[in-house]
Amino acid sequence: MSNAIIIYDTRSGNTKLLAEKIMKRLEDLEVSVEIYRDKEFKSIDSIKDFEIIGLGTPTHAGQMARTFKKFLKKVNQLNLQGKKLIVFGTGADPNSPPKICNDIKEMVSPTGLQVIAEIGCVTKPTDDINKEIENSIQKDMF
Ligand SMILES: Cc1cc2nc3c(=O)[nH]c(=O)nc-3n(C[C@H](O)[C@H](O)[C@H](O)COP(=O)(O)O)c2cc1C
């Protein structure tokens, strides 16, 4: 059984909902999942124990949330070569989620993580995004 860790930031809950939908998809694919808000998550080193890593943030002033950026700076100290990355992000402007996903990818590129899926959502995720999540995350990716 594969395992995954999902770490996200949120202020009003949209990115948390998206993180939970991604968790549900992974669980449906028989992946065991742990999920944390960035500020609750302290054991950075333990990320190395997971095969799939999910990272997501809302957009604040055109950028990822400040606390999430700080968190990613710590993640960047790890060698995560061979592990898979799912990036996700939310924003009010439709251009923001893809941009924020790119920012996450660029920021963690020194870790060697391999990106397998990018999931963006404008504000609060509804059930409409489930299909996109299903298409983006498939069993043969891990
Ligand atoms: C302080 C603040 C700044 C924001 N700045 C932007 C922005 O620059 N671009 C954008 O598309 N959305 C912006 N938003 C909207 C949020 O990114 C969007 O509502 C997001 O889904 C919130 O996620 P959350 O519920 O997980 O906190 C901003 C929201 C807040 C609270």
The ligand as an SDF file (V2000), in Angstrom:
LIG
                    3D

 31 33  0  0  0  0  0  0  0  0999 V2000
   -5.4400   38.5650    2.4720 C   0  0  0  0  0  0  0  0  0  0  0  0
   -5.9410   37.9060    1.2230 C   0  0  0  0  0  0  0  0  0  0  0  0
   -5.3240   38.1870    0.0230 C   0  0  0  0  0  0  0  0  0  0  0  0
   -5.7720   37.5800   -1.1510 C   0  0  0  0  0  0  0  0  0  0  0  0
   -5.1270   37.8600   -2.3160 N   0  0  0  0  0  0  0  0  0  0  0  0
   -5.5180   37.2260   -3.4540 C   0  0  0  0  0  0  0  0  0  0  0  0
   -4.8350   37.4660   -4.6840 C   0  0  0  0  0  0  0  0  0  0  0  0
   -3.8870   38.2450   -4.7580 O   0  0  0  0  0  0  0  0  0  0  0  0
   -5.2520   36.7960   -5.7850 N   0  0  0  0  0  0  0  0  0  0  0  0
   -6.3050   35.9150   -5.7590 C   0  0  0  0  0  0  0  0  0  0  0  0
   -6.6190   35.3220   -6.7910 O   0  0  0  0  0  0  0  0  0  0  0  0
   -6.9620   35.6570   -4.6060 N   0  0  0  0  0  0  0  0  0  0  0  0
   -6.6070   36.2960   -3.4690 C   0  0  0  0  0  0  0  0  0  0  0  0
   -7.2830   36.0430   -2.2800 N   0  0  0  0  0  0  0  0  0  0  0  0
   -8.3930   35.0900   -2.2860 C   0  0  0  0  0  0  0  0  0  0  0  0
   -7.9910   33.7280   -1.7560 C   0  0  0  0  0  0  0  0  0  0  0  0
   -6.7860   33.2680   -2.3420 O   0  0  0  0  0  0  0  0  0  0  0  0
   -9.0740   32.6920   -2.0490 C   0  0  0  0  0  0  0  0  0  0  0  0
  -10.3060   33.0920   -1.5250 O   0  0  0  0  0  0  0  0  0  0  0  0
   -8.6660   31.3520   -1.4910 C   0  0  0  0  0  0  0  0  0  0  0  0
   -9.5180   30.3440   -2.0000 O   0  0  0  0  0  0  0  0  0  0  0  0
   -8.7310   31.3540    0.0210 C   0  0  0  0  0  0  0  0  0  0  0  0
   -8.2960   30.1000    0.4660 O   0  0  0  0  0  0  0  0  0  0  0  0
   -8.5290   29.6340    1.9660 P   0  0  0  0  0  0  0  0  0  0  0  0
  -10.0440   29.5980    2.1690 O   0  0  0  0  0  0  0  0  0  0  0  0
   -7.9360   28.2890    2.0170 O   0  0  0  0  0  0  0  0  0  0  0  0
   -7.8770   30.6220    2.8610 O   0  0  0  0  0  0  0  0  0  0  0  0
   -6.8590   36.6740   -1.1150 C   0  0  0  0  0  0  0  0  0  0  0  0
   -7.4760   36.4030    0.1110 C   0  0  0  0  0  0  0  0  0  0  0  0
   -7.0250   37.0030    1.2630 C   0  0  0  0  0  0  0  0  0  0  0  0
   -7.7020   36.6900    2.5670 C   0  0  0  0  0  0  0  0  0  0  0  0
  1  2  1  0
  2  3  1  0
  2 30  2  0
  3  4  2  0
  4  5  1  0
  4 28  1  0
  5  6  2  0
  6  7  1  0
  6 13  1  0
  7  8  2  0
  7  9  1  0
  9 10  1  0
 10 11  2  0
 10 12  1  0
 12 13  2  0
 13 14  1  0
 14 15  1  0
 14 28  1  0
 15 16  1  0
 16 17  1  0
 16 18  1  0
 18 19  1  0
 18 20  1  0
 20 21  1  0
 20 22  1  0
 22 23  1  0
 23 24  1  0
 24 25  2  0
 24 26  1  0
 24 27  1  0
 28 29  2  0
 29 30  1  0
 30 31  1  0
M  END
$$$$
